[in-house]
Amino acid sequence: MRFTKTLLCLILMVPLLIIFGCSNDRLPQEVTAEEKRLEIVLKENPTTGYSWTMDDFDRTVLQLEKDEYSASPTEGTVGSGGTHLYRFTGQKEDKITLTFRYYRNWEDKDTAIEVRDYSITVADDGMIQSVDVTSKE
């Protein structure tokens, strides 16, 4: 009896997972994309010496509009961090990868404790079509 109920639940859930849970249209949690604007907000704690840096990229595809760190409201508390905002505007059709590295800037970038690659597809009118992320720690 218990097996039958479990099997029935699975049979009913599969179509829902296919329709709602397997979409590539979902963005990574730290990404916002609306029309031509793309924002990536990364948690950062420069009090530890670590900060995000971005590798060079093709600025004819995406134009960097903002690159700024904002401390959390607990600023002044030892060890408190904040967020780093990167804002871009789509310029022309292409697929581009943005690479971000979290490391101490006085050390080699290969010492990064985290690397994130964002693969971004921009349409011919500059609209952001898709964003996928891979992260290496």
N, C-alpha and C positions, 0 to 999 in steps of 0.2 A: 504494500500500500504506500509506504513512504517513498519507495523507488518511483512509483507511478506519478506521485505528486511532483517529485523533483524533475522527472523527465518532462512532464507537462509544463512546468515552469520554464524549463530550458527551451522547449519548443516555442513557447509564447514570447520569450525574451529575445531570441535570435533575430526576428524581423525588426524589433525595436532597436537592437544594437546596430544592425546594418543601416537602418534609416537615420538614427540619431547619434550613434557613438563612433562611427568610423569615417567621419567626414574629414577631408583634408583642408576644409575651409576654416578650421579652428586655428587660432593664432596662439603662439606661446604666451604664457601668462604675463610676461614683462613687455609684450609688444602691443601697440595700438596702431591700427592702420585705418584711415578714413580718406577716401578719395586719393589725393596725391600726397597726403601727409603720412609719415611713418615715424612713430616714437618708440624708442627702446629705453626702458628704465631699469637700471641694474642696481642692486644693493651694493653699497661700498662702505668700507670703514678705513679711511685714510689714517686714523690714529694708530693703526697697526703697521702703517707703512705701505699697505697694499692699496692700489687704485686701478681702475680700468683704463686701458689705453686701446686705441683703435688703430689697426693697420691701415696703410694707404689704400685707397679705392678709387674707382673711376667716377669722378665728380660730374661727368657729363650724363651719367645715368641717375645718380642721386646727388642732390645738393645738401650739404650739411648746414642746417639753419641754427642749431643750438647744441652746445656741448658744455654742460654745467653740472657741478656737484651741489647738492642741497643737503645740509645737515638736518638730522631729525629734530623734532621739537625738544628732545632731551639734550640738546647741544650744551656742552660744558660738563656733562657727565663723563667721567673717564671711561674710555672705550666705546662711547656711543658712535654710531655710524650715521649713514644717511643713504641718499640715492643719487645716481648719476644719470642725467637725462641726455639722450642723443635724439635730436629731431632732424628729420630729413624731408625733402620734397622731391617727388619723382619728376624726372626731366624728360627721359626718352625711353623707348622700348628696348629692353635688354634683360638679361638675368645677371645678377651680381651677387657676390659673397662679401659680407662685412665680417671681419674677424676682430674680436675683442679679447684682450688678455688681461688677467687680473694678477699683477705682480708688483714688486717693489721697483720703482723706476731707476734706482741706482744699481740694480742687478740686471743681468741679461734677460731679455724677454723670453728666452727659452726656459727660464725658471718659473714661469707663470704657474700658479696653483690651479687656475681654471682658464680654459680657452673656449669661447663660444663663436661658432660660425653661423651666421644668418644668411640663408640663401633667399634672395628676394627677386621676384619677378615683377617687372614694371611694364605696363602696357604702352602702346604707341602714344597715347594721350597723357602719359605720366602717372596714370592711376596705378596704385599698388595692387597687384593681383594676388600674390601669395607670399608668405613668409614661413620658412621652415628653419629650425634651429638644431644644431648638434653641439653637444657640450662635452668637453674632455677635462677631467680632473686629474 
